[in-house]
Amino acid sequence: MHLEINGTALLDDAYVWLELAAIFFAGVSGALAAVRKNFDIFSVLLLAWVTGLGGGLLRDVLIGAVPPVGITSWKYVTAALLAGALVHLFHVRLDRLRRAIIVFDAGALAMFVVIGTHKGLEYGVGPLAAVFVGMLTGIGGGLVRDLLVDEAPIVLRDRELYAIPATVGAILAAWVGMTGHLNYLTGGLICLAIFGFRLVSLRMRWRAPGPWKGFGLPRRPPRRLRRLGGGSPSRGRRDARTADDGQAGTGSTS
């Protein structure tokens, strides 16, 4: 099944180049994570490959596009390994470009989400499944990367808005795709929306809300403290200390 968009099929070469760019930028972030952990050259290349192609591997397995392109396409594998090799050779200069790497990672996230959602629709998985496929394509590589370097995944760490922009973008891409208007213009606009959402959230330090505490019952003090008088634990401790001192003084004078 091939998804027709506005009466014309997606151009395969442009699709491939877009995904190659996303794989390369994601591979750079994965390789830099390995360098910061002082890993060897093999581990650097492995982290670059996992970060660049992990989301695509997960996507292809979910939609039944096997064997996944992450292990069969020499172009995709080369893009990921090239990113790892460049980081291994020039990581001192690249590490100074930390802000640029964050921008590249946000761009890779946006492209992966749109590409993954489109491919899910192309394989006829339905709009809901396409949303999950697009979201997992975007965050899958980073999730595996953080687990391999023994860090809390970025989708869970500090309540950063990482998976939320990916999910919102996947929903938008799936809706536009089902209406038959997903083309290079709308796809590019969705990528820019995800990209901007991610960068603005970092700039403004937005965080996802934590656990809701609005309906919790007030905590009652222990029964022993209530017998001593007062609901405050500190007051109960003071009263208990005063009573003990009084008993000790009475014993010493008798």
C-alpha positions in Angstrom: 0.0 0.0 0.0 1.3 3.4 -1.0 0.0 6.6 0.6 -1.2 9.1 -2.0 -0.9 12.7 -0.9 -2.8 15.3 -2.9 -2.9 12.9 -5.9 0.9 12.4 -6.0 3.1 9.9 -4.3 5.9 11.0 -1.9 9.2 11.3 -3.7 11.4 8.5 -2.4 14.6 10.4 -2.7 13.5 13.4 -0.7 12.0 11.0 2.0 15.3 9.2 2.2 17.4 12.4 2.5 15.1 13.7 5.2 15.5 10.5 7.2 19.3 10.4 6.6 19.6 13.9 8.1 17.5 12.9 11.2 19.6 9.8 11.7 22.9 11.7 11.4 21.9 14.4 13.9 20.5 11.8 16.4 23.7 9.8 15.9 25.8 12.8 16.9 23.9 13.2 20.2 24.3 9.5 20.9 28.0 9.5 20.2 28.5 12.6 22.4 26.8 10.8 25.2 29.3 7.9 24.8 32.3 10.3 24.7 31.2 12.0 27.9 31.2 8.6 29.6 34.7 8.0 28.2 33.6 4.9 26.2 35.8 3.3 23.6 35.5 3.7 19.8 33.2 0.7 19.4 30.8 2.0 22.1 30.8 5.4 20.5 29.8 3.9 17.2 27.2 1.6 18.9 25.6 4.5 20.7 25.5 6.5 17.5 23.8 3.6 15.7 21.3 3.0 18.5 20.4 6.6 18.9 20.1 7.2 15.1 18.2 4.0 14.2 16.7 2.8 17.5 13.4 4.6 16.9 13.2 3.4 13.3 13.9 -0.2 14.3 11.1 0.0 16.9 8.8 1.6 14.3 9.4 -1.1 11.6 8.9 -3.9 14.0 5.6 -2.4 15.2 4.2 -1.9 11.7 5.5 -5.2 10.3 8.1 -3.6 7.9 10.7 -6.4 8.5 13.5 -6.7 8.3 13.9 -3.1 9.6 15.8 -0.6 7.5 18.1 0.1 10.4 19.9 -3.2 9.8 19.3 -3.6 6.0 19.9 -0.1 4.5 23.6 0.6 4.1 22.7 4.3 3.7 21.0 4.6 7.0 23.7 2.5 8.8 26.5 4.6 7.2 24.8 7.9 8.3 24.7 6.7 11.9 28.3 5.3 11.9 29.6 8.4 10.1 28.1 10.6 12.9 29.9 8.4 15.5 33.2 8.5 13.7 33.1 12.3 13.4 32.3 12.7 17.1 35.1 10.3 18.0 37.6 12.4 16.0 36.4 15.9 16.8 34.5 15.5 20.0 36.5 18.2 21.8 35.2 20.9 19.4 31.8 19.3 19.2 31.3 19.2 22.9 31.7 23.0 22.9 28.7 23.2 20.6 26.4 21.8 23.2 23.6 24.2 22.4 24.0 23.4 18.7 23.7 19.7 19.5 20.5 20.4 21.5 19.1 22.1 18.4 20.1 19.2 16.2 18.5 16.8 18.6 15.2 18.8 18.5 15.3 18.8 14.8 15.9 15.0 14.6 13.0 14.5 17.0 10.7 16.6 14.8 11.7 14.8 11.6 11.5 11.3 13.1 7.9 12.0 14.4 6.6 13.1 11.0 8.4 10.4 9.2 7.3 7.7 11.6 3.7 8.8 11.5 3.7 8.9 7.7 5.2 5.5 7.4 2.6 4.1 9.8 -0.2 5.5 7.7 1.5 4.2 4.6 1.4 0.7 6.0 -2.3 1.0 6.9 -2.0 0.7 10.7 -4.7 3.3 11.3 -4.6 6.8 12.8 -4.3 5.8 16.5 -1.5 3.3 15.8 0.2 5.8 13.6 0.3 8.3 16.5 2.0 5.8 18.7 4.4 4.8 15.9 5.3 8.4 15.2 5.8 9.2 18.9 8.0 6.1 19.5 10.0 6.8 16.4 10.8 10.2 17.8 11.8 9.2 21.3 12.9 5.6 20.9 16.5 6.2 20.0 17.1 8.7 22.9 15.3 6.3 25.3 17.7 3.4 24.4 20.7 5.7 24.5 20.0 7.0 28.0 19.4 3.5 29.3 22.7 2.3 27.8 24.7 5.1 29.4 23.1 4.4 32.7 21.1 7.7 32.9 17.4 8.4 33.5 15.8 8.6 30.1 15.2 12.2 28.9 11.5 11.4 28.5 11.3 10.9 32.3 14.1 13.2 33.6 13.2 16.5 35.3 9.7 16.4 33.7 11.2 17.9 30.5 8.8 18.4 27.6 10.2 15.9 25.2 7.6 13.2 24.7 4.8 15.7 24.8 5.9 17.7 21.7 6.4 14.3 19.9 2.9 13.1 20.8 1.3 16.4 19.8 3.2 16.4 16.5 2.2 12.8 15.8 -1.4 13.5 16.5 -1.3 16.5 14.1 0.5 14.6 11.4 -1.9 11.6 11.7 -4.9 13.9 11.4 -3.5 15.8 8.4 -2.5 12.5 6.8 -6.0 11.0 7.2 -7.5 14.1 5.6 -5.2 13.6 2.6 -3.3 16.9 3.0 0.0 15.6 4.3 2.6 16.9 1.8 6.0 18.5 2.0 4.6 21.9 3.0 2.3 20.6 5.8 4.9 18.0 6.9 7.5 20.7 7.1 5.2 23.0 9.1 4.5 20.2 11.5 8.2 19.6 11.9 8.8 23.3 12.6 6.0 23.2 15.2 7.5 20.3 17.0 11.0 21.8 16.7 9.8 25.2 18.0 7.8 23.6 20.8 10.8 21.7 22.1 13.2 24.6 21.9 10.8 27.1 23.5 10.1 24.7 26.3 13.9 24.4 27.0 14.3 28.2 26.8 11.4 28.9 29.1 12.2 25.9 31.3 8.7 24.5 31.0 8.0 21.3 33.0 5.2 18.8 32.8 3.0 18.9 35.9 3.9 16.5 38.7 1.5 14.3 40.7 -1.8 15.9 41.6 -2.1 16.6 45.3 -5.4 18.5 45.4 -7.7 15.8 46.8 -5.4 14.4 49.5 -6.7 14.2 53.1 -4.7 16.2 55.7 -2.3 14.0 57.5 -3.3 13.4 61.2 -0.6 13.4 63.8 0.2 10.1 65.6 -2.1 9.1 68.5 0.7 9.5 71.1 1.2 13.1 70.1 -2.5 13.8 70.1 -2.6 12.6 73.7 0.2 15.0 74.7 -1.9 17.8 73.3 -1.9 19.7 70.1 -1.8 18.5 66.5 1.7 19.8 65.8 4.4 17.2 66.0 6.9 19.8 67.1 4.6 20.9 69.9 4.0 17.3 70.9 7.8 16.8 71.1 8.2 19.9 73.3 5.4 18.8 75.6 6.9 15.4 75.9 10.3 16.8 76.6 8.9 19.1 79.3 7.0 16.2 81.0 10.2 14.1 81.0 12.2 16.9 82.5 9.6 17.4 85.2 9.6 13.8 86.1 13.4 13.7 86.3 13.5 16.8 88.5 10.9 15.4 90.9 12.9 12.2 91.2 16.1 14.0 92.0 14.6 16.1 94.9 12.7 13.3 96.6 
